[in-house]
Amino acid sequence: MTRGSGPMHAALRASGLRSYWRRQYPVLREAPAMAAAEAHLLNTLRTLPLAQRAGYAAVLRTLPLAYRLTTGGRSVHRAADGDANGAGGGRPGLGALAVLPGFREVVRSSTALALLGALDGRTGREGAR
């Protein structure tokens, strides 16, 4: 279980990734799946050494600004659907951040951890029935 608040949770909410995930992955539109995704990501990040956690949180918090700078002012909350490399209907996706060191890795790893959490959460609920 993860705490409902804290610096990493606030950084995740500020990042805009949750909005992106909801558009990109329909399963994460369901509240229980999103909660499981967030919990898995946050619990995994909590295992990192303090310096790495602080760096990850800093990148999450600055992700919206970095996205605006790389896309000419677009909001990360409306980042294009499509893959994380930015292939989406003429608008850049979060892959536009690939030009900035560290951001692409944070988007990809966060998304992977979130999807694993949603999958594990769903599997866990089905197994408990």
C-alpha positions in Angstrom: 0.0 0.0 0.0 1.2 3.5 -0.6 0.4 6.7 1.2 -2.2 8.9 -0.5 0.0 12.0 -0.3 3.6 12.9 -0.1 6.2 14.5 -2.3 6.3 11.8 -4.9 2.5 11.5 -5.2 2.3 15.3 -5.6 5.0 15.1 -8.3 3.1 12.4 -10.2 -0.1 14.5 -10.1 1.8 17.6 -11.3 3.5 15.7 -14.1 0.4 15.4 -16.3 1.2 11.7 -16.9 -2.2 10.6 -15.5 -4.0 12.6 -18.1 -1.8 11.1 -20.8 -2.3 7.6 -19.5 -6.1 8.0 -19.5 -6.1 9.0 -23.1 -3.5 6.5 -24.2 -4.7 3.4 -22.3 -8.5 3.0 -21.9 -8.1 0.6 -19.0 -6.6 3.4 -17.0 -9.8 5.4 -17.3 -11.3 3.2 -14.7 -10.6 4.5 -11.2 -9.6 1.2 -9.6 -7.1 0.6 -12.4 -5.6 4.1 -12.1 -5.4 3.7 -8.3 -3.5 0.4 -8.8 -1.3 1.9 -11.4 -0.4 4.9 -9.2 0.2 2.6 -6.1 2.5 0.3 -8.1 4.5 3.2 -9.5 4.8 5.1 -6.2 5.7 1.9 -4.2 8.4 1.0 -6.7 9.8 4.5 -6.6 9.9 4.4 -2.8 12.5 1.6 -3.1 15.0 3.9 -4.8 17.8 5.6 -2.8 16.8 9.0 -1.6 18.9 10.9 -4.2 17.3 9.0 -7.1 13.8 9.5 -5.7 14.5 13.2 -5.4 15.8 13.4 -9.0 12.8 11.4 -10.3 10.4 13.6 -8.5 12.1 16.7 -9.9 11.8 15.4 -13.4 8.1 14.6 -12.9 7.4 18.1 -11.6 9.2 19.7 -14.5 7.8 17.4 -17.2 4.9 19.9 -18.1 7.4 22.8 -18.5 9.8 20.6 -20.5 7.0 19.5 -22.8 5.9 23.0 -23.4 9.4 24.0 -24.3 9.9 21.1 -26.7 6.5 21.5 -28.4 6.2 25.3 -28.7 3.8 25.8 -25.9 1.4 22.8 -26.0 0.1 21.4 -22.7 1.2 17.9 -21.6 -2.4 17.4 -20.4 -3.4 17.4 -24.1 -0.4 15.5 -25.4 -1.2 13.5 -28.6 -2.6 10.1 -28.4 -0.3 7.5 -30.0 2.8 5.9 -28.7 5.2 7.4 -26.3 7.5 8.3 -29.2 5.1 11.0 -30.4 3.4 9.2 -33.3 -0.1 10.6 -32.9 -2.2 12.5 -35.4 0.1 15.3 -36.2 0.4 16.5 -32.7 3.6 15.6 -30.7 3.2 13.0 -28.0 5.3 12.8 -24.9 8.1 11.3 -27.0 8.9 14.9 -28.0 10.7 15.0 -24.7 13.3 12.6 -26.1 15.6 15.5 -26.9 15.9 16.3 -23.2 18.1 14.0 -21.2 16.2 11.9 -18.7 12.7 12.8 -19.6 12.0 10.1 -22.2 13.2 7.5 -19.7 11.0 8.8 -16.9 7.9 8.8 -19.2 8.6 5.3 -20.4 9.5 3.8 -17.0 6.6 5.5 -15.3 4.2 4.3 -17.9 5.5 0.8 -17.8 5.2 0.7 -14.0 1.7 2.1 -14.1 0.5 -0.4 -16.6 2.1 -3.3 -14.6 0.3 -2.0 -11.5 -3.0 -1.8 -13.3 -2.6 -5.3 -14.6 -1.5 -6.7 -11.2 -4.4 -4.8 -9.5 -6.9 -6.3 -12.0 -5.4 -9.8 -11.6 -5.4 -9.5 -7.8 -9.1 -8.5 -7.8 -10.1 -11.4 -10.1 -8.1 -13.9 -8.0 -9.8 -12.7 -4.8 -13.3 -13.5 -6.1 
